[in-house]
């Protein structure tokens, strides 16, 4: 006589999902985002397509699970930099990780179009992750001011916008300019940015009505 073992079934399912996510990371390392399919994932995982679909009926769910696991693993060694050395050094750690292994950066960049598509079912989830990251940077800058790492003349919400724009913009350029030294570009740009933070805010003046 056999008995139902829900715990064992659950453990097996968790193990199977974890193995598929690991294969998904390998797939996205080797292939462009738009080339990825359930069939390609099944081949990468050495599993029947039906087994993959059983664990992940939704492609969107698989992509989100892959991003979360991959990013969680990458951030494990970088996140401590935020409290120990501040927000600018924390973002530099992410840049360094992406220089060493650019595959996750490519995947995240590929999902920006989805996040910006209003009616796409994945859009709210992806935007939520970007909002969380922006808030983490903002809170980090607030703490940096308290601890004296950044000047009180810097407004954390604006500082977060500027710092993330610098970080993401330079990374985007580096993906299409392989000769670019991303670390050097980040160090130079963030040094200039922080010098600006030391000054009191000056309202922008655009003399658009002037003619030559």
VODREN-114601 format. One record per residue: residue in three letters; y, x, z of N, C-alpha, C, CB in turn. Coordinates in Angstrom, 1 decimal. Glycine has a CB too. Layout:
<nodes>
 rest     nv     nu     nw    cav    cau    caw     cv     cu     cw    cbv    cbu    cbw
  ala      Y      X      Z      Y      X      Z      Y      X      Z      Y      X      Z
...
</nodes>
This chain:
<nodes>
 rest     nv     nu     nw    cav    cau    caw     cv     cu     cw    cbv    cbu    cbw
  unk   -1.2    0.8    0.0    0.0    0.0    0.0    1.2    0.9    0.0    0.0   -1.0    1.2
  unk    2.2    0.6   -0.9    3.5    1.3   -0.9    4.6    0.5   -0.3    3.8    1.7   -2.4
  unk    5.5    1.2    0.2    6.7    0.6    0.8    8.0    1.0    0.1    6.8    0.9    2.3
  unk    8.9    0.1    0.1   10.2    0.4   -0.6   11.0    1.4    0.3   11.0   -0.9   -0.9
  unk   11.5    2.4   -0.3   12.3    3.4    0.4   13.7    3.5   -0.2   11.6    4.8    0.3
  unk   14.6    2.6    0.3   15.9    2.6   -0.3   16.7    3.9   -0.1   16.7    1.5    0.3
  unk   16.4    4.6    1.0   17.1    5.8    1.3   16.7    6.9    0.2   16.9    6.3    2.7
  unk   15.4    6.9    0.0   14.9    7.9   -1.0   15.4    7.6   -2.4   13.3    7.9   -1.0
  unk   15.4    6.3   -2.7   16.0    5.9   -4.0   17.4    6.3   -4.2   15.8    4.4   -4.2
  unk   18.2    6.1   -3.1   19.6    6.4   -3.1   19.8    7.9   -3.3   20.3    5.9   -1.8
  unk   19.0    8.7   -2.5   19.1   10.2   -2.6   18.8   10.6   -4.0   18.1   10.8   -1.6
  unk   17.8   10.0   -4.6   17.4   10.4   -6.0   18.5   10.1   -7.0   16.1    9.7   -6.4
  unk   19.1    8.9   -6.8   20.2    8.5   -7.6   21.4    9.5   -7.5   20.7    7.1   -7.3
  unk   21.7    9.8   -6.3   22.9   10.8   -6.0   22.6   12.1   -6.7   23.1   10.9   -4.5
  unk   21.3   12.6   -6.5   20.9   13.9   -7.1   21.0   13.8   -8.6   19.5   14.2   -6.7
  unk   20.6   12.7   -9.2   20.6   12.5  -10.7   22.0   12.5  -11.2   19.9   11.2  -11.1
  unk   22.9   11.8  -10.5   24.3   11.7  -10.9   25.0   13.1  -10.8   25.1   10.7  -10.0
  unk   24.7   13.8   -9.7   25.3   15.1   -9.6   24.8   16.1  -10.7   24.9   15.7   -8.2
  unk   23.5   16.0  -11.1   23.0   16.8  -12.2   23.7   16.5  -13.5   21.5   16.7  -12.3
  unk   23.9   15.2  -13.7   24.6   14.8  -15.0   26.0   15.2  -15.0   24.5   13.2  -15.1
  unk   26.7   15.2  -13.9   28.1   15.6  -13.8   28.1   17.1  -14.1   28.7   15.3  -12.4
  unk   27.2   17.9  -13.5   27.1   19.3  -13.8   27.0   19.6  -15.3   26.0   20.0  -13.0
  unk   26.1   18.8  -15.9   25.9   18.9  -17.4   27.2   18.5  -18.1   24.7   18.0  -17.8
  unk   27.9   17.5  -17.6   29.1   17.0  -18.2   30.2   18.1  -18.2   29.6   15.8  -17.5
  unk   30.3   18.9  -17.1   31.2   20.0  -17.0   30.8   21.0  -18.1   31.2   20.6  -15.6
  unk   29.5   21.3  -18.2   29.1   22.3  -19.2   29.4   21.8  -20.6   27.6   22.6  -19.1
  unk   29.3   20.5  -20.8   29.6   20.0  -22.2   31.1   20.1  -22.5   29.2   18.5  -22.2
  unk   31.9   19.8  -21.5   33.4   19.9  -21.8   33.9   21.3  -21.8   34.1   19.1  -20.7
  unk   33.1   22.2  -21.3   33.5   23.6  -21.4   33.3   24.1  -22.9   32.6   24.5  -20.5
  unk   32.2   23.6  -23.5   31.8   24.0  -24.8   32.3   23.2  -25.9   30.3   24.0  -24.9
  unk   32.8   22.0  -25.7   33.2   21.1  -26.8   34.6   20.5  -26.5   32.2   20.0  -27.0
  unk   35.3   20.2  -27.6   36.6   19.4  -27.4   36.3   18.1  -26.9   37.3   19.4  -28.8
  unk   37.3   17.5  -26.2   37.2   16.2  -25.5   36.8   15.1  -26.5   38.5   15.8  -24.9
  unk   37.3   15.1  -27.7   37.1   14.0  -28.6   35.7   14.2  -29.3   38.1   14.0  -29.7
  unk   35.0   15.3  -29.1   33.7   15.5  -29.6   32.6   15.0  -28.7   33.5   17.0  -30.0
  unk   32.9   14.9  -27.4   31.9   14.6  -26.4   31.4   13.1  -26.6   32.5   14.7  -25.0
  unk   30.1   13.0  -26.4   29.4   11.7  -26.5   28.3   11.6  -25.5   28.9   11.4  -27.9
  unk   27.8   10.4  -25.3   26.6   10.3  -24.4   25.4   11.1  -25.0   26.2    8.8  -24.3
  unk   25.3   11.1  -26.3   24.2   11.8  -26.9   24.3   13.3  -26.7   24.2   11.5  -28.4
  unk   25.5   13.8  -26.8   25.8   15.3  -26.6   25.5   15.6  -25.1   27.2   15.7  -27.0
  unk   25.9   14.7  -24.2   25.7   15.0  -22.8   24.2   15.0  -22.5   26.4   13.9  -22.0
  unk   23.5   14.0  -23.1   22.1   13.9  -22.8   21.4   15.2  -23.3   21.5   12.7  -23.5
  unk   21.8   15.7  -24.5   21.2   17.0  -25.0   21.6   18.1  -24.1   21.7   17.3  -26.4
  unk   22.8   18.2  -23.5   23.2   19.2  -22.6   22.4   19.2  -21.3   24.7   19.1  -22.3
  unk   22.2   18.0  -20.8   21.5   17.8  -19.6   19.9   17.8  -19.8   21.8   16.4  -19.0
  unk   19.5   17.8  -21.0   18.0   17.8  -21.3   17.4   16.6  -20.7   17.3   19.1  -20.8
  unk   18.1   15.4  -21.0   17.6   14.1  -20.5   17.6   13.1  -21.6   18.4   13.6  -19.3
  unk   16.8   12.1  -21.5   17.0   11.0  -22.5   18.4   10.3  -22.3   15.9    9.9  -22.3
  unk   18.9    9.8  -23.4   20.2    9.1  -23.3   20.2    8.0  -22.3   20.7    8.6  -24.7
  unk   19.0    7.3  -22.3   18.9    6.1  -21.4   19.0    6.5  -20.0   17.5    5.4  -21.7
  unk   18.5    7.7  -19.6   18.7    8.1  -18.2   20.1    8.4  -17.8   17.8    9.4  -18.0
  unk   20.9    9.0  -18.8   22.3    9.2  -18.6   23.0    7.9  -18.4   22.9   10.1  -19.7
  unk   22.8    7.0  -19.3   23.5    5.7  -19.3   23.1    4.9  -18.1   23.2    4.9  -20.6
  unk   21.9    5.1  -17.6   21.5    4.4  -16.4   22.4    4.8  -15.2   20.0    4.6  -16.1
  unk   22.7    6.1  -15.1   23.5    6.5  -14.0   25.0    6.3  -14.2   23.2    8.0  -13.8
  unk   25.4    6.4  -15.5   26.8    6.2  -15.9   26.9    5.2  -17.0   27.5    7.6  -16.2
  unk   26.9    3.9  -16.7   27.0    2.9  -17.8   28.3    3.0  -18.6   26.8    1.5  -17.2
  unk   29.3    3.5  -17.9   30.7    3.5  -18.5   31.0    5.0  -18.8   31.7    2.9  -17.5
  unk   31.5    5.2  -20.0   32.0    6.5  -20.4   33.2    6.9  -19.6   32.3    6.6  -21.9
  unk   34.1    5.9  -19.4   35.3    6.2  -18.6   34.9    6.6  -17.2   36.2    5.0  -18.5
  unk   34.0    6.0  -16.6   33.5    6.4  -15.2   33.0    7.8  -15.2   32.5    5.4  -14.7
  unk   32.2    8.1  -16.2   31.7    9.5  -16.3   32.8   10.5  -16.4   30.8    9.6  -17.5
  unk   33.8   10.3  -17.2   34.9   11.2  -17.4   35.7   11.4  -16.1   35.9   10.7  -18.5
  unk   36.0   10.3  -15.4   36.7   10.4  -14.1   35.9   11.1  -13.1   37.0    9.0  -13.6
  unk   34.6   10.8  -13.0   33.7   11.5  -12.1   33.6   13.0  -12.4   32.3   10.9  -12.1
  unk   33.6   13.4  -13.6   33.6   14.8  -14.0   34.9   15.5  -13.6   33.4   14.9  -15.6
  unk   36.0   14.8  -13.9   37.3   15.4  -13.6   37.4   15.6  -12.1   38.5   14.5  -14.1
  unk   37.0   14.6  -11.3   37.1   14.7   -9.9   36.3   15.8   -9.3   36.7   13.4   -9.2
  unk   35.0   15.9   -9.7   34.1   17.0   -9.2   34.6   18.4   -9.6   32.7   16.7   -9.7
  unk   35.0   18.5  -10.9   35.4   19.8  -11.4   36.7   20.2  -10.7   35.6   19.7  -13.0
  unk   37.6   19.3  -10.6   38.9   19.7   -9.9   38.7   20.0   -8.4   39.9   18.6  -10.1
  unk   37.8   19.2   -7.8   37.5   19.5   -6.4   36.9   20.8   -6.2   36.5   18.4   -5.9
  unk   36.0   21.3   -7.0   35.4   22.6   -6.9   36.5   23.7   -7.1   34.3   22.7   -7.9
  unk   37.3   23.5   -8.1   38.3   24.5   -8.4   39.3   24.6   -7.3   39.1   24.1   -9.7
  unk   39.7   23.5   -6.7   40.8   23.5   -5.7   40.3   23.9   -4.3   41.4   22.1   -5.6
  unk   39.0   24.0   -4.1   38.5   24.4   -2.8   39.1   25.7   -2.3   37.0   24.5   -2.8
  unk   39.2   26.7   -3.2   39.7   28.0   -2.8   41.2   28.2   -2.9   39.0   29.1   -3.6
  unk   41.8   27.2   -3.6   43.3   27.3   -3.9   44.1   26.5   -2.9   43.5   26.8   -5.3
  unk   43.6   25.4   -2.4   44.3   24.5   -1.6   44.8   25.2   -0.3   43.5   23.3   -1.2
  unk   44.0   26.1    0.3   44.6   26.8    1.5   45.8   27.5    1.3   43.5   27.7    2.0
  unk   46.1   27.9    0.1   47.4   28.6   -0.2   48.6   27.8    0.1   47.4   29.1   -1.7
  unk   48.5   26.5    0.0   49.6   25.6    0.2   50.2   25.7    1.6   49.2   24.1   -0.1
  unk   49.3   25.7    2.6   49.8   25.8    3.9   50.1   27.2    4.3   48.8   25.2    4.9
  unk   49.4   28.2    3.8   49.6   29.6    4.2   50.7   30.3    3.5   48.3   30.3    3.9
  unk   51.0   29.9    2.3   52.0   30.7    1.5   53.1   29.8    0.8   51.4   31.6    0.5
  unk   52.8   28.5    0.8   53.8   27.6    0.2   53.4   27.1   -1.1   55.1   28.3    0.1
  unk   54.3   26.2   -1.6   54.0   25.4   -2.8   54.0   26.2   -4.1   54.9   24.2   -3.0
  unk   55.0   27.1   -4.2   55.1   27.9   -5.4   53.9   28.8   -5.5   56.4   28.8   -5.4
  unk   53.4   29.4   -4.4   52.2   30.3   -4.5   51.0   29.4   -4.7   52.1   31.0   -3.1
  unk   50.9   28.2   -4.2   49.8   27.3   -4.5   49.7   27.0   -6.0   50.0   26.0   -3.7
  unk   50.8   26.7   -6.6   50.7   26.4   -8.1   50.4   27.7   -8.8   52.1   25.8   -8.5
  unk   50.8   28.8   -8.3   50.5   30.1   -9.0   49.0   30.3   -8.9   51.2   31.3   -8.4
  unk   48.4   29.9   -7.8   46.9   30.0   -7.7   46.2   29.1   -8.7   46.5   29.5   -6.3
  unk   46.7   27.9   -9.0   46.1   27.1  -10.1   46.3   27.7  -11.4   46.8   25.7  -10.0
  unk   47.5   28.3  -11.7   47.7   29.0  -12.9   46.7   30.1  -13.1   49.1   29.5  -13.0
  unk   46.5   30.9  -12.1   45.6   32.0  -12.1   44.1   31.5  -12.4   45.6   32.8  -10.8
  unk   43.8   30.4  -11.8   42.4   29.8  -12.0   42.3   29.4  -13.4   42.2   28.7  -11.0
  unk   43.4   28.8  -14.0   43.3   28.3  -15.4   43.3   29.5  -16.4   44.4   27.4  -15.7
  unk   43.9   30.6  -16.0   43.9   31.7  -16.9   42.4   32.3  -16.9   44.8   32.8  -16.4
  unk   41.8   32.3  -15.8   40.4   32.8  -15.7   39.4   31.8  -16.3   40.0   33.0  -14.2
  unk   39.7   30.5  -16.3   38.8   29.5  -16.8   39.6   28.4  -17.3   37.7   29.1  -15.7
  unk   40.0   28.4  -18.6   40.9   27.4  -19.1   40.3   26.1  -19.5   41.6   27.9  -20.3
  unk   39.0   25.9  -19.3   38.3   24.7  -19.8   38.8   23.4  -19.2   36.8   24.9  -19.6
  unk   39.0   23.5  -17.8   39.4   22.3  -17.1   40.9   21.9  -17.5   39.3   22.5  -15.6
  unk   41.7   22.9  -17.7   43.1   22.7  -18.2   43.1   22.0  -19.5   43.8   24.0  -18.3
  unk   42.2   22.4  -20.4   42.1   21.7  -21.7   41.7   20.3  -21.6   41.1   22.5  -22.6
  unk   40.7   20.0  -20.7   40.3   18.6  -20.5   41.4   17.8  -19.9   39.0   18.6  -19.6
  unk   42.0   18.3  -18.9   43.1   17.5  -18.3   44.2   17.2  -19.3   43.7   18.2  -17.0
  unk   44.5   18.2  -20.1   45.6   18.0  -21.1   45.2   16.9  -22.1   45.9   19.3  -21.8
  unk   43.9   16.9  -22.4   43.4   15.9  -23.4   43.5   14.5  -22.9   41.9   16.2  -23.8
  unk   43.5   14.3  -21.6   43.5   13.0  -21.0   44.9   12.5  -20.8   42.8   12.9  -19.7
  unk   45.9   13.3  -21.1   47.3   12.8  -20.9   47.6   11.7  -21.8   48.3   14.0  -21.2
  unk   47.1   11.7  -23.0   47.4   10.6  -24.0   46.8    9.3  -23.5   46.8   11.0  -25.4
  unk   45.6    9.4  -22.8   45.0    8.2  -22.3   45.8    7.7  -21.1   43.5    8.5  -21.8
  unk   46.3    8.6  -20.3   47.1    8.1  -19.1   48.4    7.5  -19.5   47.4    9.4  -18.2
  unk   48.9    7.9  -20.7   50.1    7.3  -21.2   50.0    6.1  -22.0   50.9    8.4  -22.0
  unk   48.7    5.6  -22.2   48.5    4.4  -23.0   48.4    3.2  -22.1   47.1    4.5  -23.8
  unk   49.4    2.3  -22.1   49.6    1.3  -21.1   48.3    0.4  -20.8   50.7    0.4  -21.4
  unk   47.6    0.0  -21.9   46.6   -0.9  -21.7   45.2   -0.3  -21.7   46.6   -1.9  -22.8
  unk   45.1    1.0  -21.6   43.8    1.7  -21.6   43.2    1.5  -20.2   43.9    3.2  -22.0
  unk   42.0    1.2  -20.0   41.4    0.9  -18.7   41.4    2.2  -17.8   40.0    0.5  -18.8
  unk   41.4    3.4  -18.4   41.4    4.6  -17.6   42.8    5.0  -17.1   40.9    5.7  -18.4
  unk   43.9    4.4  -17.8   45.2    4.8  -17.5   45.7    4.7  -16.1   46.2    4.0  -18.4
  unk   45.4    3.6  -15.4   45.8    3.6  -14.0   45.2    4.6  -13.1   45.5    2.2  -13.4
  unk   43.9    4.9  -13.4   43.2    5.9  -12.6   43.7    7.3  -12.8   41.7    5.8  -12.9
  unk   44.0    7.6  -14.1   44.5    8.9  -14.4   45.9    9.1  -13.8   44.5    9.2  -15.9
  unk   46.7    8.1  -14.0   48.1    8.2  -13.5   48.1    8.3  -12.0   48.9    6.9  -13.9
  unk   47.2    7.6  -11.4   47.1    7.7   -9.9   46.8    9.1   -9.5   46.0    6.8   -9.4
  unk   46.0    9.8  -10.2   45.7   11.2   -9.9   46.9   12.1  -10.1   44.5   11.7  -10.7
  unk   47.7   11.8  -11.1   48.9   12.6  -11.3   49.9   12.3  -10.3   49.5   12.3  -12.7
  unk   50.0   11.1   -9.9   51.0   10.7   -8.8   50.6   11.4   -7.5   51.0    9.2   -8.6
  unk   49.3   11.5   -7.2   48.8   12.2   -6.0   49.2   13.6   -6.0   47.3   12.0   -5.8
  unk   49.0   14.2   -7.2   49.4   15.7   -7.3   50.9   15.9   -7.1   48.9   16.2   -8.7
  unk   51.7   15.0   -7.7   53.1   15.1   -7.6   53.5   15.0   -6.2   53.8   14.1   -8.5
  unk   52.9   14.0   -5.5   53.3   13.8   -4.1   52.9   15.0   -3.2   52.6   12.5   -3.6
  unk   51.7   15.6   -3.5   51.3   16.7   -2.8   52.3   17.9   -2.9   49.9   17.2   -3.2
  unk   52.7   18.1   -4.1   53.7   19.2   -4.4   55.0   18.8   -3.7   54.0   19.3   -5.9
  unk   55.4   17.6   -3.7   56.7   17.2   -3.0   56.6   17.4   -1.5   57.0   15.7   -3.3
  unk   55.5   17.0   -0.9   55.3   17.2    0.5   55.2   18.6    0.9   54.0   16.4    1.0
  unk   54.6   19.4    0.0   54.5   20.9    0.2   55.9   21.5    0.2   53.7   21.5   -0.9
  unk   56.8   21.0   -0.7   58.1   21.6   -0.7   58.9   21.1    0.5   58.9   21.1   -2.0
  unk   58.7   19.9    1.0   59.3   19.5    2.2   59.0   20.4    3.4   58.9   18.0    2.6
  unk   57.7   20.7    3.5   57.2   21.6    4.5   57.8   23.0    4.3   55.7   21.7    4.6
  unk   57.9   23.5    3.1   58.5   24.8    2.8   59.9   24.9    3.3   58.4   25.1    1.3
  unk   60.7   23.8    3.2   62.0   23.8    3.7   62.0   24.0    5.2   62.8   22.6    3.3
  unk   61.1   23.2    5.9   61.1   23.3    7.3   60.7   24.7    7.8   60.0   22.3    7.8
  unk   59.8   25.3    7.1   59.4   26.7    7.5   60.2   27.8    6.9   57.9   26.9    7.1
  unk   61.3   27.4    6.2   62.2   28.4    5.7   61.8   29.2    4.4   62.4   29.4    6.7
  unk   60.7   28.7    3.8   60.3   29.3    2.6   61.2   28.9    1.4   58.8   29.0    2.3
  unk   61.7   27.7    1.4   62.6   27.3    0.4   63.9   26.8    1.0   62.0   26.1   -0.4
  unk   65.0   26.8    0.3   66.4   26.5    0.9   66.6   25.0    1.1   67.5   27.1    0.0
  unk   67.4   24.6    2.0   67.6   23.2    2.3   68.4   22.5    1.1   68.4   23.0    3.6
  unk   69.1   23.3    0.3   69.8   22.8   -0.9   68.9   22.2   -1.9   70.7   23.9   -1.5
  unk   67.6   22.5   -1.9   66.6   22.0   -2.8   66.2   20.6   -2.4   65.4   22.9   -3.0
  unk   66.2   19.6   -3.2   65.8   18.3   -3.0   64.3   18.2   -3.4   66.6   17.2   -3.7
  unk   63.4   18.0   -2.4   61.9   18.1   -2.8   61.5   17.2   -3.9   61.2   17.7   -1.6
  unk   62.0   15.9   -4.0   61.5   15.1   -5.2   61.9   15.7   -6.5   62.1   13.7   -5.1
  unk   63.2   16.2   -6.6   63.6   16.9   -7.8   62.9   18.2   -8.0   65.1   17.1   -7.8
  unk   62.8   18.9   -6.9   62.1   20.2   -6.9   60.7   20.1   -7.4   62.1   20.9   -5.6
  unk   60.0   19.0   -7.0   58.6   18.8   -7.4   58.6   18.5   -8.9   58.0   17.6   -6.7
  unk   59.5   17.7   -9.4   59.6   17.4  -10.9   59.8   18.7  -11.7   60.7   16.4  -11.2
  unk   60.7   19.5  -11.2   61.0   20.8  -11.9   59.8   21.7  -11.9   62.2   21.4  -11.4
  unk   59.2   21.9  -10.7   58.2   22.9  -10.6   56.9   22.5  -11.4   57.8   23.0   -9.1
  unk   56.6   21.2  -11.4   55.4   20.7  -12.1   55.7   20.8  -13.6   55.1   19.2  -11.7
  unk   57.0   20.5  -14.0   57.3   20.6  -15.4   57.2   22.0  -15.9   58.8   20.1  -15.7
  unk   57.6   22.9  -15.1   57.5   24.4  -15.4   56.0   24.8  -15.5   58.2   25.2  -14.4
  unk   55.3   24.4  -14.5   53.8   24.8  -14.5   53.1   24.2  -15.6   53.2   24.3  -13.1
  unk   53.2   22.9  -15.9   52.5   22.2  -16.9   53.0   22.6  -18.3   52.5   20.7  -16.8
  unk   54.3   22.7  -18.4   54.8   23.1  -19.8   54.4   24.5  -20.2   56.3   23.0  -19.7
  unk   54.4   25.4  -19.3   54.0   26.8  -19.7   52.5   26.8  -20.0   54.3   27.7  -18.5
  unk   51.7   26.0  -19.2   50.3   26.0  -19.5   50.0   25.4  -20.9   49.5   25.2  -18.4
  unk   50.8   24.3  -21.2   50.6   23.7  -22.6   50.9   24.7  -23.7   51.5   22.5  -22.7
  unk   52.0   25.5  -23.5   52.3   26.5  -24.5   51.2   27.5  -24.6   53.7   27.2  -24.1
  unk   50.7   27.9  -23.5   49.6   29.0  -23.5   48.4   28.6  -24.3   49.3   29.4  -22.1
  unk   48.1   27.3  -24.3   46.9   26.8  -25.0   47.1   26.9  -26.5   46.7   25.3  -24.7
  unk   48.3   26.9  -27.0   48.5   27.1  -28.5   49.1   28.4  -28.9   49.4   25.9  -29.0
  unk   49.4   29.2  -27.8   49.9   30.6  -28.1   49.0   31.6  -27.3   51.4   30.7  -27.6
  unk   47.8   31.9  -27.8   46.8   32.7  -27.1   47.4   34.1  -26.7   45.6   32.9  -28.0
  unk   48.4   34.6  -27.4   49.0   35.9  -27.0   49.9   35.8  -25.8   49.7   36.5  -28.2
  unk   50.2   34.6  -25.4   51.2   34.5  -24.3   50.6   34.9  -22.9   51.6   33.0  -24.2
  unk   51.4   35.6  -22.2   51.0   36.1  -20.8   51.4   35.0  -19.9   51.6   37.5  -20.4
  unk   50.5   34.1  -19.5   50.9   32.9  -18.8   51.3   33.2  -17.3   49.7   31.9  -18.7
  unk   50.7   34.2  -16.7   51.1   34.6  -15.4   52.5   35.2  -15.3   50.0   35.6  -14.8
  unk   52.7   36.0  -16.3   54.1   36.6  -16.3   55.1   35.6  -16.6   54.1   37.7  -17.4
  unk   54.8   34.6  -17.5   55.8   33.6  -17.8   56.0   32.7  -16.6   55.2   32.7  -19.0
  unk   55.0   32.4  -15.9   55.2   31.6  -14.7   56.0   32.3  -13.6   53.8   31.2  -14.0
  unk   55.7   33.6  -13.4   56.5   34.4  -12.4   58.0   34.5  -12.8   55.9   35.8  -12.3
  unk   58.2   34.7  -14.0   59.6   34.8  -14.4   60.4   33.5  -14.3   59.7   35.3  -15.9
  unk   59.7   32.4  -14.8   60.4   31.1  -14.8   60.6   30.6  -13.4   59.6   30.1  -15.6
  unk   59.6   30.8  -12.5   59.7   30.2  -11.1   60.7   31.0  -10.3   58.3   30.2  -10.4
  unk   60.9   32.3  -10.6   61.9   33.1  -10.0   63.3   32.6  -10.3   61.8   34.6  -10.4
  unk   63.5   32.3  -11.6   64.8   31.7  -12.0   65.0   30.3  -11.3   64.9   31.5  -13.5
  unk   64.0   29.5  -11.3   64.1   28.2  -10.7   64.5   28.2   -9.3   62.8   27.4  -10.9
  unk   63.8   29.1   -8.5   64.1   29.2   -7.1   65.5   29.7   -6.8   63.1   30.1   -6.4
  unk   66.0   30.6   -7.7   67.4   31.0   -7.5   68.4   29.8   -7.6   67.8   32.1   -8.6
  unk   68.0   28.9   -8.6   68.9   27.7   -8.7   68.8   26.8   -7.5   68.4   27.0  -10.0
  unk   67.6   26.8   -6.9   67.5   25.9   -5.7   68.4   26.4   -4.6   66.0   25.9   -5.2
  unk   68.8   27.6   -4.6   69.6   28.1   -3.5   71.1   27.6   -3.5   69.6   29.7   -3.5
  unk   71.4   27.1   -4.7   72.8   26.7   -4.9   72.9   25.2   -4.6   73.3   27.0   -6.3
  unk   74.1   24.8   -4.2   74.4   23.4   -4.0   74.3   22.7   -5.4   75.8   23.1   -3.4
  unk   73.9   21.4   -5.3   73.7   20.7   -6.6   75.1   20.5   -7.3   73.1   19.3   -6.3
  unk   75.0   20.7   -8.6   76.2   20.6   -9.5   75.8   19.5  -10.5   76.6   21.9  -10.2
  unk   76.6   18.4  -10.5   76.3   17.4  -11.5   76.4   17.9  -12.9   77.3   16.2  -11.3
  unk   75.5   17.5  -13.8   75.5   17.9  -15.2   76.7   17.4  -15.9   74.2   17.5  -15.9
  unk   77.3   18.2  -16.8   78.4   17.7  -17.6   78.0   18.0  -19.0   79.7   18.5  -17.2
  unk   78.0   17.0  -19.8   77.7   17.1  -21.2   78.9   16.7  -22.1   76.5   16.2  -21.6
  unk   79.5   17.8  -22.7   80.7   17.5  -23.5   80.3   17.1  -24.9   81.6   18.8  -23.5
  unk   79.6   16.0  -25.0   79.1   15.5  -26.3   80.1   15.1  -27.3   78.1   14.4  -26.1
  unk   81.3   14.8  -26.8   82.3   14.3  -27.7   83.2   15.4  -28.3   83.3   13.3  -27.0
  unk   82.9   16.7  -27.9   83.7   17.8  -28.5   83.2   18.1  -29.9   83.6   19.0  -27.6
  unk   84.1   18.4  -30.7   83.7   18.9  -32.1   84.2   20.3  -32.3   84.4   17.9  -33.2
  unk   83.5   21.0  -33.2   83.9   22.4  -33.4   85.1   22.5  -34.4   82.7   23.1  -34.0
</nodes>
